[in-house]
Amino acid sequence: MNQENLTIQREEIDRIDRKIVALLAERTQVVKNIMVLKTNEDSVRSIDRVQQVMDKVAKLAEENGLEPQIAVSTYETLITVLTDMQLEYLHLRQQSDESLV
Ligand SMILES: C=C(O[C@@H]1C=C(C(=O)O)C=C[C@H]1O)C(=O)O
């Protein structure tokens, strides 16, 4: 690959990254909308829903010619971070509720 071609391909990656991060921000905002409705740890962890999302993502990867492991491990990391964020929010809310009684 010559230098010019490399530069073009990297610009393509930069363009795609801008889209991915914008979509991640949009998706995270929806998770935050749901987060305020959750009142306990089980609903935050939503094990069945997480499994559903992971299955869906693995299938979508295959349909798009992507190695499923790339999508699956990306989503495992994403959902771990989002679950931790929701747990932290839930615990902070529970603490502030306790301080009111
Ligand atoms: C957003 C939710 O909560 C969490 C985040 C999920 C996600 O990022 O898709 C899925 C399950 C939950 O851990 C949900 O219950 O749908």
The ligand as an SDF file (V2000), in Angstrom:
LIG
                    3D

 16 16  0  0  0  0  0  0  0  0999 V2000
  -30.8060   -0.1600   28.7710 C   0  0  0  0  0  0  0  0  0  0  0  0
  -31.0700   -1.1970   29.5230 C   0  0  0  0  0  0  0  0  0  0  0  0
  -30.2020   -1.5410   30.5630 O   0  0  0  0  0  0  0  0  0  0  0  0
  -28.9340   -2.0900   30.4290 C   0  0  0  0  0  0  0  0  0  0  0  0
  -28.1810   -1.8020   29.2050 C   0  0  0  0  0  0  0  0  0  0  0  0
  -28.3960   -2.5520   28.1160 C   0  0  0  0  0  0  0  0  0  0  0  0
  -27.9080   -2.1340   26.7700 C   0  0  0  0  0  0  0  0  0  0  0  0
  -26.9750   -1.3590   26.6830 O   0  0  0  0  0  0  0  0  0  0  0  0
  -28.4900   -2.5830   25.7910 O   0  0  0  0  0  0  0  0  0  0  0  0
  -29.0850   -3.7380   28.3000 C   0  0  0  0  0  0  0  0  0  0  0  0
  -29.4270   -4.1980   29.5470 C   0  0  0  0  0  0  0  0  0  0  0  0
  -29.0540   -3.5030   30.7550 C   0  0  0  0  0  0  0  0  0  0  0  0
  -27.9320   -3.8840   31.4060 O   0  0  0  0  0  0  0  0  0  0  0  0
  -32.2680   -2.0120   29.3330 C   0  0  0  0  0  0  0  0  0  0  0  0
  -32.7320   -2.6110   30.3070 O   0  0  0  0  0  0  0  0  0  0  0  0
  -32.7770   -2.0510   28.2150 O   0  0  0  0  0  0  0  0  0  0  0  0
  1  2  2  0
  2  3  1  0
  2 14  1  0
  3  4  1  0
  4  5  1  0
  4 12  1  0
  5  6  2  0
  6  7  1  0
  6 10  1  0
  7  8  2  0
  7  9  1  0
 10 11  2  0
 11 12  1  0
 12 13  1  0
 14 15  2  0
 14 16  1  0
M  END
$$$$
